[in-house]
Amino acid sequence: MTDEQKIKRLLDHRMQSVATLNWALELRSHWKEAPSIAVYIDGKLMIEGNLNAVTNPMIEVGLVHCRALLEFLGLCDEKGSLGQIKKRRGSDVGVEGFRNADGPLKKVDPEVALSRYEGERSEAERALVQILHVTNKGLAHNTMSLIEDPEDSRLIEIASRGVPALMISYFYTPLGLPKPDSRITTRRREP
């Protein structure tokens, strides 16, 4: 497998993790308090607890992968605003390392990324910067709260839809690659 194929596989995995983040946020939003759950594996009860036992890890991992995709596209947090990565480390992989018939792909310009959102530009910027902030301060450091207010959760949900759209527009489509199948399906058992 070539390095490019390995990177494509990693990016597809990251896209799946972001789809899982979006799914977990949507699922968890149905309850103010996490309901109890029981997980059976091969017919045996293996886990008892509440829904947070499943959704929290999905959300946290999805946040990290969402951040990695933003950075792959060349986007970063510049003092609370969406900026563009100026310089990468030698081992970093970015969108600009790939090429199509027109030449190397370009890092995504923050203004272009924000213009893709159908809502207010400021809301799009807050959503993308929130991913970068939460993964830096909320996951990498001990803080009093991962998500500080209810608005933060909504912004993360917006970003969990926006980042994959940016990846499709600025990586998969320019390279003529099919977008990864990131659908999450669930089955509800009828009582």
URSUL-V60040 format. One record per helix or strand. SS is the DSSP state (2 for helix, 1 for strand). FROM is the first residue (numbers start at 1). TO is the last residue. If there is no record, write none. Layout:
ss;from;to
SS;FROM;TO
SS;FROM;TO
//
This chain:
ss;from;to
2;3;28
1;36;41
1;44;50
2;52;72
1;75;78
1;81;84
2;95;97
1;99;100
1;103;104
2;110;115
2;121;139
2;150;172
//
